[in-house]
Amino acid sequence: MTFNSIANKDKEPFHHCMERLFVCIDYYKNAINRGLTAFKINYSEKF
């Protein structure tokens, strides 16, 4: 079992995992941005 055959066997799940990771990062980035926007609106209304 060479390293290449192991890497090729695992490439698809790894690629799928990376795709899901980036989807998660995008999701959290959007959630954080929405949270910051809501915070800024609430914060600016107080002054």
LUMVEXZA-781152 format. One record per residue: x, y, z of N, C-alpha, C, CB in turn; residue in one letter; residue number from 1. Coordinates in Angstrom, 1 decimal, padded with zeros to 4 digits. Glycine has a CB too. Layout:
BEGIN
<pt n_x="X" n_y="Y" n_z="Z" ca_x="X" ca_y="Y" ca_z="Z" c_x="X" c_y="Y" c_z="Z" cb_x="X" cb_y="Y" cb_z="Z" r="a" k="NUM"/>
...
This chain:
BEGIN
<pt n_x="000.9" n_y="-001.2" n_z="000.0" ca_x="000.0" ca_y="000.0" ca_z="000.0" c_x="000.9" c_y="001.2" c_z="000.0" cb_x="-001.0" cb_y="000.0" cb_z="001.2" r="m" k="1"/>
<pt n_x="001.0" n_y="001.9" n_z="-001.1" ca_x="001.8" ca_y="003.1" ca_z="-001.2" c_x="001.1" c_y="004.3" c_z="-000.6" cb_x="002.3" cb_y="003.4" cb_z="-002.7" r="t" k="2"/>
<pt n_x="001.8" n_y="005.3" n_z="-000.3" ca_x="001.2" ca_y="006.5" ca_z="000.2" c_x="000.1" c_y="007.1" c_z="-000.8" cb_x="002.2" cb_y="007.6" cb_z="000.5" r="f" k="3"/>
<pt n_x="000.5" n_y="007.0" n_z="-002.1" ca_x="-000.4" ca_y="007.6" ca_z="-003.2" c_x="-001.7" c_y="006.9" c_z="-003.2" cb_x="000.3" cb_y="007.5" cb_z="-004.5" r="n" k="4"/>
<pt n_x="-001.7" n_y="005.6" n_z="-003.1" ca_x="-003.0" ca_y="004.8" ca_z="-003.2" c_x="-003.8" c_y="005.1" c_z="-002.0" cb_x="-002.7" cb_y="003.3" cb_z="-003.3" r="s" k="5"/>
<pt n_x="-003.2" n_y="005.3" n_z="-000.8" ca_x="-003.9" ca_y="005.7" ca_z="000.4" c_x="-004.5" c_y="007.1" c_z="000.2" cb_x="-003.0" cb_y="005.6" cb_z="001.7" r="i" k="6"/>
<pt n_x="-003.7" n_y="008.0" n_z="-000.3" ca_x="-004.2" ca_y="009.4" ca_z="-000.5" c_x="-005.3" c_y="009.4" c_z="-001.5" cb_x="-003.0" cb_y="010.3" cb_z="-001.0" r="a" k="7"/>
<pt n_x="-005.2" n_y="008.6" n_z="-002.6" ca_x="-006.3" ca_y="008.6" ca_z="-003.6" c_x="-007.6" c_y="008.1" c_z="-003.0" cb_x="-005.8" cb_y="007.8" cb_z="-004.8" r="n" k="8"/>
<pt n_x="-007.4" n_y="007.1" n_z="-002.2" ca_x="-008.6" ca_y="006.4" ca_z="-001.6" c_x="-009.3" c_y="007.4" c_z="-000.7" cb_x="-008.2" cb_y="005.2" cb_z="-000.8" r="k" k="9"/>
<pt n_x="-008.6" n_y="008.3" n_z="000.0" ca_x="-009.1" ca_y="009.2" ca_z="001.0" c_x="-009.4" c_y="010.6" c_z="000.4" cb_x="-008.2" cb_y="009.3" cb_z="002.2" r="d" k="10"/>
<pt n_x="-009.1" n_y="010.8" n_z="-000.8" ca_x="-009.2" ca_y="012.1" ca_z="-001.4" c_x="-010.7" c_y="012.6" c_z="-001.4" cb_x="-008.6" cb_y="012.2" cb_z="-002.8" r="k" k="11"/>
<pt n_x="-011.6" n_y="011.7" n_z="-001.9" ca_x="-013.0" ca_y="012.1" ca_z="-002.0" c_x="-013.6" c_y="012.5" c_z="-000.7" cb_x="-013.8" cb_y="011.0" cb_z="-002.6" r="e" k="12"/>
<pt n_x="-013.5" n_y="011.7" n_z="000.4" ca_x="-014.1" ca_y="012.1" ca_z="001.6" c_x="-013.5" c_y="013.4" c_z="002.2" cb_x="-014.0" cb_y="011.0" cb_z="002.7" r="p" k="13"/>
<pt n_x="-012.1" n_y="013.5" n_z="002.0" ca_x="-011.4" ca_y="014.7" ca_z="002.5" c_x="-011.9" c_y="015.9" c_z="001.7" cb_x="-009.9" cb_y="014.5" cb_z="002.3" r="f" k="14"/>
<pt n_x="-012.1" n_y="015.8" n_z="000.4" ca_x="-012.6" ca_y="016.9" ca_z="-000.4" c_x="-014.0" c_y="017.3" c_z="000.1" cb_x="-012.6" cb_y="016.6" cb_z="-001.9" r="h" k="15"/>
<pt n_x="-014.8" n_y="016.3" n_z="000.3" ca_x="-016.2" ca_y="016.5" ca_z="000.7" c_x="-016.2" c_y="017.2" c_z="002.1" cb_x="-017.0" cb_y="015.2" cb_z="000.8" r="h" k="16"/>
<pt n_x="-015.3" n_y="016.8" n_z="003.0" ca_x="-015.2" ca_y="017.4" ca_z="004.3" c_x="-014.8" c_y="018.8" c_z="004.2" cb_x="-014.2" cb_y="016.6" cb_z="005.1" r="c" k="17"/>
<pt n_x="-013.8" n_y="019.1" n_z="003.3" ca_x="-013.4" ca_y="020.5" ca_z="003.1" c_x="-014.5" c_y="021.4" c_z="002.6" cb_x="-012.1" cb_y="020.6" cb_z="002.2" r="m" k="18"/>
<pt n_x="-015.3" n_y="020.8" n_z="001.7" ca_x="-016.4" ca_y="021.6" ca_z="001.1" c_x="-017.4" c_y="021.9" c_z="002.2" cb_x="-017.1" cb_y="020.8" cb_z="000.0" r="e" k="19"/>
<pt n_x="-017.7" n_y="020.9" n_z="003.1" ca_x="-018.6" ca_y="021.2" ca_z="004.2" c_x="-018.0" c_y="022.2" c_z="005.2" cb_x="-018.9" cb_y="019.8" cb_z="004.9" r="r" k="20"/>
<pt n_x="-016.7" n_y="022.1" n_z="005.4" ca_x="-016.1" ca_y="023.0" ca_z="006.3" c_x="-016.2" c_y="024.5" c_z="005.8" cb_x="-014.6" cb_y="022.7" cb_z="006.4" r="l" k="21"/>
<pt n_x="-016.0" n_y="024.7" n_z="004.5" ca_x="-016.2" ca_y="026.0" ca_z="003.9" c_x="-017.6" c_y="026.5" c_z="004.0" cb_x="-015.6" cb_y="026.1" cb_z="002.5" r="f" k="22"/>
<pt n_x="-018.5" n_y="025.6" n_z="003.8" ca_x="-020.0" ca_y="025.9" ca_z="003.9" c_x="-020.2" c_y="026.4" c_z="005.4" cb_x="-020.9" cb_y="024.7" cb_z="003.5" r="v" k="23"/>
<pt n_x="-019.7" n_y="025.7" n_z="006.3" ca_x="-019.8" ca_y="026.0" ca_z="007.7" c_x="-019.2" c_y="027.4" c_z="008.0" cb_x="-019.2" cb_y="024.9" cb_z="008.7" r="c" k="24"/>
<pt n_x="-018.0" n_y="027.6" n_z="007.5" ca_x="-017.4" ca_y="028.9" ca_z="007.7" c_x="-018.2" c_y="030.0" c_z="007.2" cb_x="-016.0" cb_y="028.9" cb_z="007.1" r="i" k="25"/>
<pt n_x="-018.7" n_y="029.9" n_z="005.9" ca_x="-019.6" ca_y="030.9" ca_z="005.3" c_x="-020.9" c_y="031.1" c_z="006.2" cb_x="-020.1" cb_y="030.4" cb_z="003.9" r="d" k="26"/>
<pt n_x="-021.4" n_y="030.0" n_z="006.7" ca_x="-022.6" ca_y="030.1" ca_z="007.5" c_x="-022.3" c_y="030.9" c_z="008.8" cb_x="-023.2" cb_y="028.7" cb_z="007.9" r="y" k="27"/>
<pt n_x="-021.2" n_y="030.6" n_z="009.5" ca_x="-020.9" ca_y="031.3" ca_z="010.7" c_x="-020.5" c_y="032.7" c_z="010.4" cb_x="-019.8" cb_y="030.6" cb_z="011.4" r="y" k="28"/>
<pt n_x="-019.8" n_y="033.0" n_z="009.3" ca_x="-019.5" ca_y="034.4" ca_z="008.9" c_x="-020.7" c_y="035.2" c_z="008.7" cb_x="-018.6" cb_y="034.4" cb_z="007.7" r="k" k="29"/>
<pt n_x="-021.7" n_y="034.6" n_z="008.0" ca_x="-023.0" ca_y="035.3" ca_z="007.8" c_x="-023.7" c_y="035.6" c_z="009.1" cb_x="-023.9" cb_y="034.6" cb_z="006.8" r="n" k="30"/>
<pt n_x="-023.7" n_y="034.6" n_z="010.0" ca_x="-024.4" ca_y="034.7" ca_z="011.3" c_x="-023.7" c_y="035.8" c_z="012.1" cb_x="-024.4" cb_y="033.3" cb_z="012.0" r="a" k="31"/>
<pt n_x="-022.4" n_y="035.8" n_z="012.1" ca_x="-021.6" ca_y="036.8" ca_z="012.9" c_x="-021.9" c_y="038.2" c_z="012.3" cb_x="-020.1" cb_y="036.5" cb_z="012.9" r="i" k="32"/>
<pt n_x="-021.9" n_y="038.3" n_z="011.0" ca_x="-022.2" ca_y="039.6" ca_z="010.4" c_x="-023.6" c_y="040.1" c_z="010.7" cb_x="-022.0" cb_y="039.5" cb_z="008.8" r="n" k="33"/>
<pt n_x="-024.6" n_y="039.2" n_z="010.7" ca_x="-025.9" ca_y="039.6" ca_z="011.1" c_x="-026.0" c_y="040.0" c_z="012.5" cb_x="-026.9" cb_y="038.4" cb_z="010.8" r="r" k="34"/>
<pt n_x="-025.3" n_y="039.3" n_z="013.4" ca_x="-025.2" ca_y="039.6" ca_z="014.8" c_x="-024.6" c_y="041.0" c_z="015.0" cb_x="-024.4" cb_y="038.6" cb_z="015.6" r="g" k="35"/>
<pt n_x="-023.5" n_y="041.3" n_z="014.3" ca_x="-022.8" ca_y="042.6" ca_z="014.4" c_x="-023.7" c_y="043.7" c_z="013.9" cb_x="-021.5" cb_y="042.6" cb_z="013.7" r="l" k="36"/>
<pt n_x="-024.4" n_y="043.4" n_z="012.8" ca_x="-025.3" ca_y="044.5" ca_z="012.3" c_x="-026.4" c_y="044.8" c_z="013.3" cb_x="-025.8" cb_y="044.0" cb_z="010.9" r="t" k="37"/>
<pt n_x="-027.0" n_y="043.7" n_z="013.8" ca_x="-028.1" ca_y="043.9" ca_z="014.8" c_x="-027.5" c_y="044.7" c_z="016.0" cb_x="-028.7" cb_y="042.6" cb_z="015.2" r="a" k="38"/>
<pt n_x="-026.3" n_y="044.3" n_z="016.4" ca_x="-025.7" ca_y="045.0" ca_z="017.6" c_x="-025.5" c_y="046.5" c_z="017.3" cb_x="-024.4" cb_y="044.3" cb_z="018.0" r="f" k="39"/>
<pt n_x="-024.9" n_y="046.8" n_z="016.1" ca_x="-024.7" ca_y="048.2" ca_z="015.7" c_x="-026.0" c_y="049.0" c_z="015.7" cb_x="-024.0" cb_y="048.2" cb_z="014.4" r="k" k="40"/>
<pt n_x="-027.0" n_y="048.4" n_z="015.1" ca_x="-028.3" ca_y="049.1" ca_z="015.1" c_x="-028.8" c_y="049.4" c_z="016.5" cb_x="-029.4" cb_y="048.3" cb_z="014.3" r="i" k="41"/>
<pt n_x="-028.8" n_y="048.4" n_z="017.3" ca_x="-029.3" ca_y="048.6" ca_z="018.7" c_x="-028.4" c_y="049.6" c_z="019.4" cb_x="-029.3" cb_y="047.2" cb_z="019.5" r="n" k="42"/>
<pt n_x="-027.1" n_y="049.5" n_z="019.2" ca_x="-026.1" ca_y="050.4" ca_z="019.9" c_x="-026.4" c_y="051.8" c_z="019.4" cb_x="-024.7" cb_y="049.9" cb_z="019.6" r="y" k="43"/>
<pt n_x="-026.6" n_y="052.0" n_z="018.1" ca_x="-026.7" ca_y="053.4" ca_z="017.6" c_x="-028.0" c_y="054.0" c_z="018.1" cb_x="-026.5" cb_y="053.4" cb_z="016.1" r="s" k="44"/>
<pt n_x="-029.0" n_y="053.2" n_z="018.3" ca_x="-030.3" ca_y="053.7" ca_z="018.7" c_x="-030.3" c_y="054.3" c_z="020.1" cb_x="-031.4" cb_y="052.6" cb_z="018.6" r="e" k="45"/>
<pt n_x="-029.3" n_y="053.8" n_z="020.9" ca_x="-029.3" ca_y="054.2" ca_z="022.3" c_x="-028.7" c_y="055.6" c_z="022.4" cb_x="-028.4" cb_y="053.3" cb_z="023.1" r="k" k="46"/>
<pt n_x="-028.0" n_y="056.1" n_z="021.4" ca_x="-027.3" ca_y="057.4" ca_z="021.5" c_x="-027.9" c_y="058.4" c_z="020.5" cb_x="-025.8" cb_y="057.3" cb_z="021.2" r="f" k="47"/>
